[in-house]
Amino acid sequence: MPSDFRCDGCALRFSIGWYHHHSFDDGYGASTLAVCILCAREHRIEHALDLSPFSASFFEAVLTSLPTSARAAVASQFRKLRGLSPQQAIAIVRSPPIKLATDVTKREARALKSQYERLGAVVLLSETARRPAHRSSAV
């Protein structure tokens, strides 16, 4: 995050530092704020993203079935991790499929699968590939 500064001698105010963007639609991933040493003007320098084609794998974890004997343990787990009331957790475990996570890494998906299968659930992992949208703009 940028830091704000003020000169007590001339009341000049400026910010320097950097920050990252939360949306990459404009093709930039971060910006740096800097001050010119000649005129003291503040400048924002944007750092472009590498928009070369790539593919990244993400996973979705879905609890597909749950034996009646495992419902209490899974409901308890949902209450602990998601802050649900007992009624909310029971309502969820009674109606699979239940999406446990989307867009997680392979390691995270496998950990979820292992965690819920130890409780008696059946968890399906599916891989998805995401590609960034390429844009062209006239100069």
N, C-alpha and C positions, 0 to 999 in steps of 0.2 A: 504494500500500500504506500502511496506517496505520503511524504511528510510536508507539512506546511511550515514556512519560515517567514520571519518579518525582521526587517532591518530597523533598529531603534533610531538610527541616525537620519534616514531618509524616508521611512515608512514604506519602503518597497516590500511587497508581499509576493511570495512565489511558492510553488510546490515542486519538489523533486522526488524521484523514486519511480517505481513501476507498479503495474497492476495487470492481472490476467483478465481476459474476457470470458464471459459466461455463455456467449453465443458466438459462433464462428461463421455466421452467415455472410459477414462482410469480407471474409478471407484473412482476417487478422486474429492472432491469438493472444497478443499482449501489447501493452503500450508503455513507453517510458516518458516521464516528464523531466525535462532538463531546462536549464537557464543559460542563455547566451552570455558569455563573459564580456562581450563588447557593449551590447545594448540592454542587457538584463531582461530581454523578452523571454517569456516562458514558451517552450515548444513541446509538442506532443509527437513522439516518434512511434509509429505503429510497426509492429513486427509481423510480417506476413507469414501465413501458414504455408507449409509445403503441401501443395495440392496435387502432388503426383498420385497416380492411382495406387490404392492399397486396399487390402481387405483385412478386417480384423474379425476374429471369431469371438462370439459371445454365446452364452448359454441361457436357457430357460429351464427352471426346475418346477415340475408340476407333480403334486401328490395326486395320483390317479385313483387309488383305492385304499380303503382303510377298514380293516376288520373291526367289528364291534368291540372286540377285546382291546383294541389299541386306541379307541377314541378318547378315553380319559387321559392317557399319557400325552397324546398329541394336543388335546385341548389345553392341558396344563402348560405345555411348551408354548403354544400360541399366546396364552395369557401372560406368560413370563416375558416373551420376546416382543410382543406387539401391544402390551398394555390393555388387553381386552377384558371385558367383564366375563364372568362365567357363562352367562346366557349367550353372549356374542360368540365366544369360543365354541360352545356346544353347537350353535347354529351352523357355524362354518364346517366343523368336522362331520356333520351329518350329511353334507352335500358335496362330495368330491365331484369333479376334479377341483383342486385348490392350487392356485398359482403361488408357489413359494417365493420365486424370484425370477426376474428377467434381466437380461443384459449383464450377466455376471461372468466372471472368468471361469475357466474350466475347474480350477482348484476350488473356488467358492461353490460351484454347482455340485461337485463331488462331495464336498463337506456337508452340504445340505442333504444330499441323497443318503449319505451314511448316517447322519444324525437322525433323520426321520425313519429310515429303514430299521435302525436299532429299536425304535419304538413300535415297529410292526407295520408301518405304512409301505406302500409301493410308490416309488418316485421315478418318474420318467424325465430324463434329461434330453433336451434337443438343442442342437447347435444352429446358430444363425450367423450369417456373415453380413456385415454392414459396410457399405461403401459410401464415401462422402459424395455429396452432390457437387458436380463441377459447374462452375459458372464462367461465362465469358462476358467481358464488358468492353465496350468501345472506348478507345483512348482518345 
